[in-house]
C-alpha cells in the first residue's frame, strides 16, 4: 500500500534525493548547503505542498552530481521549481518557496549564471517581503539568515554585482 510519501516522491527521484542528503553531496555541494538540505528534509518531509522546494533540492543535487551530464536534468528540475514558484500569487508564498528561491539563487551563483542568479535573487527578496507581514516561524528565523548568507557568499562567482545584493546585505530576516 503506498504511503503519503510514496505519492509525493517519484521513484526516479529517490536516488537523487539519497545523494542530496548524503555526506558525499557535502564534498561537491559544500558542507553548509549539505546541512541545509538535510534540515529541509527534516522540516518539510511530510508535506506534499512544497513542490518548489522539492524541485529546487533536486536541481541543486543534480547540478553537483558527479555524473558526466547533470546539466540537462538540473535544468529540468529548476524549470519545475520555477513553474511552482511562478504559478503562485504573491500572497500564496510560504517559507518553503523562500528557501526554494534561495537554493536556486545559490545554484546559479555557483554556476556563474548572472541572469538566472539575478532573477531568483529578485524572487527571494520578493518572497521575504511578502512573508515579512506574516508571523515568522522558527525555521524562518533560523534558516532564513543562513540562506541569505549563502547567497551573499556565492555572489562572488557573479561578474557584476547587483544592487539587490546591497539590499540583501542589510535585510533583516
Buried (B, 14 or more C-beta within 10 A) or exposed (E): EEEEEEEBBEEEBEEBBEBBBBEBBBEBBBEBBBEBBBBBBEBBEEBEEBBBBBBBBBBBBBBBBEEEEBEEBBBBBBEBBBEBBEEBEEEEBBBBBBBBBBBBBBBBBBBEBBEBBBBBBBBBBBBBEBBEEEEEBEBBEEBBEBBBBBBBBBBEBBEEEBEBBEEBEEBEB
